[in-house]
Amino acid sequence: MIEIIKPKPCWEILKGTVNPELCETLGDEIVALADRTLVDECENPGNPWAEDSLSPGSEAEYTIQFEVLSQIAKSEVNPYAPYTQFGIEKAWGQVHGKGMSTDWHTHGADKFAVVVYLRTPQNCGRLMFENPLFTLDRDPYIPRTKELDFMTMPAPKVGDWACFPSWVKHKVSRNMSTEQRASYAFNFYAVG
């Protein structure tokens, strides 16, 4: 008899929603901080953190963190089950004007990442994931296709959030809207 001993797939994306009005408030705060970035790109050319703004440290930010983490902790798909207490490692905002995008990147190896959508005009770009199995050596006779190699999330709405393992390579496609797209992200880990 064969039995499966791995309890879960190697990675999952969780999706939920939080209060859109609270997200609009945080969106205004993030846009106001857009020119205050985590890293000075002049001193660190090509650093992917250079396009990320500081987070406001506001009531709206902490309420959104609490709501998202509470939903995850209480869900049947809590990636850290049985743990339900979490710590925040880093938080930041991101604002994309017309034509802007975020290139492929990861957030490290041992935590989970969350993105919350704050401003989402039509055609503002989508979160995309690279299939980690196809970054390994693979049979050259199997053609690479979008369906096998990438997963694209549905068009975001204000208040939507997504959670995924921080080691999964991901990017945000180009904002084709004339309006700004704003999001808020944080990394979290289980607390004993």
Secondary structure as UniProt FT lines:
FT   STRAND          14..17
FT   HELIX           20..32
FT   TURN            33..35
FT   TURN            41..43
FT   TURN            45..46
FT   HELIX           48..51
FT   STRAND          52..53
FT   HELIX           59..74
FT   TURN            76..77
FT   TURN            79..82
FT   STRAND          86..96
FT   TURN            98..99
FT   STRAND          102..105
FT   STRAND          112..119
FT   TURN            122..123
FT   STRAND          127..130
FT   HELIX           132..135
FT   TURN            140..141
FT   HELIX           146..149
FT   STRAND          150..152
FT   TURN            158..159
FT   STRAND          160..165
FT   TURN            166..167
FT   STRAND          170..172
FT   STRAND          181..190
//
